[in-house]
């Protein structure tokens, strides 16, 4: 269960408990809406293609302290109205995929939903951050239907592979220990690990494409993978004899 901060825990600019609670209601509802859509898409894909591209989905509401820090960096007054306008990731949903190709498949499926509006896309897979970070970010709005009005509410969706998430999680923990100021040697090592992660994703995708190719031919059980990682059909099987018999 997501923990909602009490009024006493909030920065002093939260002087309207009802307004703050209303904001949290909207963002919490937006997370539920997006998560449900993603689960439905995953179930549909599993039914239609016997394959589910989403490994798991997680979500979070940004803490009031984090919201305040973002507003201060932007030199904005600490108000709830400014938080809604200028902080795009108060509500966040993270989607972890099996393969890098799944990322764009999911992003396309999200974009095709007629009640979702895409505000911004940042593709850190095609254009990784300087530190090696890779992920696909979407800022979207989704309508939240209340009893007397409908409110378009922003959600940040991050889509990444298992390997990308592994790197990002450990990189965050390491940087936290250095309070965001890791030595150059550590940064270089992390960047090298990011390159390894990118290679791993590419290699796993290539293997999966081989598997799909053989599955379409109905000969998955005939596959042999040699010590060098090459995937080859087993030549001893009768279906591969000359003449095709």
N, C-alpha and C positions, 0 to 999 in steps of 0.2 A: 504493500500500500504506500502511495506517495505521501510523504510528510509535508503538511502545510504549516508554514511558520505562523506562530501566534503573533498578535499585535505587539507584545512586549519585546519580541525578538527583532522587530523590523527597524530600519533606520528611521530617524526622526521625521523624514519627509512624508511618512505614511500617517497622515493625521485624519484619514477618513477610512475607518474600518470597513464600512459597507462598500465603498468604492473599490477598495483593495480586494475584498472577498468576491465582488462581481468580476473583477479582472481575472482572478484565479479560476473562477468558474468557467469563464470563456476559454482560457488556455487549456485547462484540464479537459474540457469537452472537445476541443480541437484535437488534442492528442488521441482521445478515444475514437473520434471519427476517422482520423488518418490510419490509426492502427487497425481498425476494423476493415477499412478498405484494403489494406495490405494483406490481411489474413484471408479475405475473400479472394483476392487475386491469386494468392499462393495456392489456395484450395482448388480454384478453377484450373490453374496450370497443372496441378498434380492430377486432377481428374482427366484433363484433356491430353496431357503429354506424359503421364506417369513419372513426373519429375517436379520437385518443388524447389524453385530457385532461392527461396529465403530460408536461411538456417535459423535465425531468430530475430525478434524485434524487441528493442528496449526503448524506454522513454524517460524523460525527466522534465520537471519544471525548474527553471533557473531560480536560484536563491535571490532574495531581495538584495543581499550584499553584492552579488555579481551584477545585478541590474544597476545598482548605484554606481559601481566602478565603471561600467560601460558608459553611463551618462556623464560621469565626470570626465572621462577621456574625450568625449565628444563636446565637452564644455556646455552641457545642457543642464537646465534646472532640474532638481530631483523631484519630479512630479510623476504621478501615475500616467497622465496624458502623454508626457514625453517618453515614458517607458514604452507605452503602446506604439507610439509613432516611430521611435528611433532604435529600439532594441528588437531585432528580428528573431532572436532565438530564445525568447522566454519559454516557449514550448518547443521541445526537441524530440524527434523520433529518429532512432538509429536502426538501420536495416542491414543485417549481415548476410551476405550472399556466399554461395559456394565458389562461383567463378566470376572473373571480371566481366565476361559477356553478359552475365545476369544483371549487372548493375544498370546497363543501358536498357535492357529489356524492362526492368522494373520502372526506371525513370520514364520510359515511353508510356508505360501503362498508367502511371500516375498522371502524366501530362494529358492523357486522352480523356480523363474523367471530366465531364462537362460542368461539374460544380466546383472544380479546383482551378484556381487562377495562379499561374506561375509568375512570380514577381522577379526572381533572380536565380541564375544558375551559376555555380562555380565548379568547373571540372578540374579537380586537382589530380586526376588520373592522367589526362592528356598533358596537363601543365602542373606537375608536382610543386609543392612549396620548396623553398630553398633548403629547408632542413630534411627534405625527403618525404614529407607527409603526402599521402595519397587518399583521396576520398571524392565522392561526388555529392555536392551540396545543392539543395533546392530550397528556396524560400517560397512558400505557397500561402495562399489564403483559402479558407474553407468556411462556408456559411454555418453559423451556429444558430439554430432556430429556438428562440426563447418564447415564452408565453405571449409576449406583446411586441416582439421585434426580432429581426434577424441581423446578426452581427458577423461580418467577415473577419476572421481571426487568423493571424499569421502563425505558421509552423515552419521550423527548419527541419528538413529531412536530410539525413546523412546516409548515404548508401556506400558500402565498402565490402570487400571480401574478408574472409576469416583472417587471412594473412595480414591485410592492411590494418585490421582492427587489433590484431596481436601487437604489431609494431607501434601503433598509435597509443595503445594502453600503456605499454612499457616505457615508451618515450616520455609520456606525461608523468609517470611515476619518477623517472630518473631526473627530469627537469625540475620536478617539485622539490626534490632533495637539495637541488642547487638554487632554489628560489628563482628559477627561470634563467639563471646565468651559468649554464654549464661550461666547463673549460673547453677550449678549442678541440683538444684531442677527443673528448667525449662526443662532441658534436660531429666530428669527422667519422667516428666509429658508428654513430647512429645513422649517419647518411649512407655509409657503406651497407649497414643492415637493411636500410630502405631499398637499396639497389638489389640486394639479395631477395628481398620480399617480392619486388617487381618481377625478378627472374623466376621465382618460385610460382607466382601466379600465372605467368606466361607458360611455364612448363606444364603445370597442372591443367591449364586450359587446353593445351596441345594434346595431352594424354586423353582428356575427356572427349575431344573431337575425334580421336582415333576410336575410342570406345563406341561413340555414336555411329561412326561409319560402319564398324563391324556389326553393331546391333541392327542396323538397317538391312544388312545382308543376312542376318540370322545366324551369325557364326561367332558370337561373343565367346562361347565356350571353347572355341578352337584357337583362341589367341594365346601367344607366348610372348612374354616380355623379357628380352635378353638383359644381361648385366649392364649394358650401356644405356638402357632406357629406351631402346627401339622396340616398337610394337610390330610383330610380324604374325601372319597367319600360320598355323601349323600345317606344314606341307604334307604331312602323312595322312591327313584326312582325305577320304575318298572324293569328297565334293571338289577337291582342288586338283584332281588328276586331269591329265590331258584329255580333251574331249568333253570335259564338263560333266561327267557321269559320276 
